[in-house]
Amino acid sequence: MTQPFEIDSSRMPLRLGSALRVPDYAFSVWGITGDEAWLHQESDRQYEIEWKGGSPQQMKYVVEAITESGLGNYSQMLRDVNAEEVCRVLKDANKRLKYLELGAGVSTVNVYQKLIDEGLDPQKLFGTLVEPSTERSESTAAKLEEMGLKRGEDFTTYVARDTDVPDFLSPSTMDIASYVAVLHHHAYLDTPLRAVYGALRPGGKIIIADWHNAMWEHPARVYEFLKGGFDWPTKDQDLAVFVQAYPNALKVSPSLSPLDEGSNRNIKKFWQSWVKVRAREVEAGTFKPEDDILMLEAHRPVERQNEVLGAVGFTYNEPKRLIEDAGILYVTVGEKSITQSLRRPQTNLPAAA
């Protein structure tokens, strides 16, 4: 069953998902219109379809795909830089800190392992772990317990979305909040960032380690990628359906900076590798529907992300780029306060073409 603003991609070598998953500022070029409140709610629901019933195998296959692409383990790079930032905050603290991780999982275990490796007391960090998949949430909790941490004393779990945080956390109680390759699972960033802003105490830190690219800002980029990057028996028919659904696919997309061009090249390599991993596992009979991921996502250039971060009220440091020749991986550290040493947000970014 297809979803709103989605075409049937079941015959393609990968699944696209609904165009409601792309960044909100690109909706018009994808032909998406409707009531603003409905678009907010429905775009988030499109991610729930993928992740709420997701399996731990999803991340395993993602890691296989990114590693086999020859680009390196980008997922682990993001986990590591997040853990480094958490450790940096903890080293300067003279009390136990409350740590909120949105989309908790392998990255959470990575944080606690980093604390141990750095000689820090892992019990100095009380983890509030939020994850919409029950299976992944329990898997993470079990791994933390194997490390000697106790549920209720050292961490607690919530099977929920990041946008649900105000429902179960008191305002201004968290010291650190982390998103590791999770924030891009929202077409609209303002709602989740406001939820996290409310949960953080004044002076609290937000750490966003994420993928960034401009592929999904325009249907022409996706169309050209599908056309030139893959072959499958019903390719001509399926691409015709794509163009019919998203007519701007035949237009020329706006030019990009060299860093964004590099990011798009890298994300294409990932998806081409994903197709190979997926096909291999399907042929072996080990791939389940809940293991699948969808291609259309709300990745955006880091400037676009941080425009919203600033609009919500955070100040933030200059984002740190993790790949030299591409803007695909960044970590941004923000603060719920106005500090002169932090950069003020940009507010004059152009709309998507």
Disulfide bonds with the S-S distance in Angstrom:
none
